Amino acid sequence: MKRRDLLQAAAILGLPSLSFAQDKYPGKPITIICPYPAGGNTDQRSRQFGRFISTALGQPVVVDNKPGAGGNIGTEAIVRAKPDGYTIGMGNFAPLSVNPTMFKKVNFDPLKDLAPICLIERGPLVLMVRPDSPFKSVKDIVAAAKAKPGYLTYANGGTGGSHHLAAEMFKNMAGVFITNIPYKGGAPAAMDLMGGQVDMMFEQMYAASANIRAGKLRPLAITSLKRSPQFPDVPTMAEQGFPGYEISNWQGLVAPAATPKPIIQLLNEVTNKALADPTIKAQMLSQGNELGGGTPEQFAAHIKAEAARWSKLVKSAGITTD
């Protein structure tokens, strides 16, 4: 992109820091490391925001998928990258707030080795049962679980993931024992729920919406603090007797820890502009997600709070990959 075009983009986007970008950064393509496979939600969001960043800053943005170890491999690659702003990545709920406690060994410290750029989204989950299930509310599940401890089952779409921790937090707060049935992904877990092999499941809303709207699954509760505009008739967990219950599968952009602050600030400004883009905003909201945004410092505080919160539950529930 020519200097004139870049200045025009700055005016359109309202980015005062772009004078820094045109003189010093970026002068070559930027890579976004995605710690999960191609085609998934994190990959799609990486590419969506990569396109916006590319247009805003006038350089190609390439998404590099490095999946494995629950997001640890890709996250470590972000940590080990040169801190010059040319390699950033998507930081996610599990590797930043759960895996350091759940895995026996993790080769990075999310609180020390990463520079948060901007929270992109929070993805609430929904507790679902089959349409013919006798459970009409969360209270029904609690009553049945207390009557027959261990008899009920829940599908877990991945050890230490939001599906799993949502159920474990529910069990902990309700004082019940429901048997965990692990799966390698949310899709096979949902298939077995529909097929009657398990009794319930917490699923990310973007993945659950189609089956709920088709009448294949029935929602009982939302895991956000407020009801979802997508399903306004579905009460929250807090409304059903669990005050303070809240969990979302969040993600946002991060960089290696020593990345210069002016670059972090520039990328933060661009990301906030992307979140205000009508097309991006509409697409994210249509999936039931809550928009992120804010400062790098606010995202850092969010990661710190989530790490403290979920490490406590992981330890108390004895959740481990060993």
Secondary structure, DSSP 8 states (H G I E B T S, - for coil): --HHHHHHHHHHHT-TTHHHHHHTS-SS-EEEEESS-TTSHHHHHHHHHHHHHHHHHTS-EEEEE---GGGHHHHHHHHHS-SSSSEEEEEEHHHHHTHHHHSS--S--HHHHEEEEEEEEE-BEEEEE-TT-S--SHHHHHHHHHHSTTTSEEEESSTTSHHHHHHHHHHHHHT---EEEE-SSHHHHHHHHHHTSSSEEEEEHHHHHHHHHTTSSEEEEESSSS--TTSTTS-BTGGGT-TT---B--EEEEEETTS-HHHHHHHHHHHHHHHH-HHHHHHHHHTT-EE----HHHHHHHHHHHHHHHHHHHHHHT----
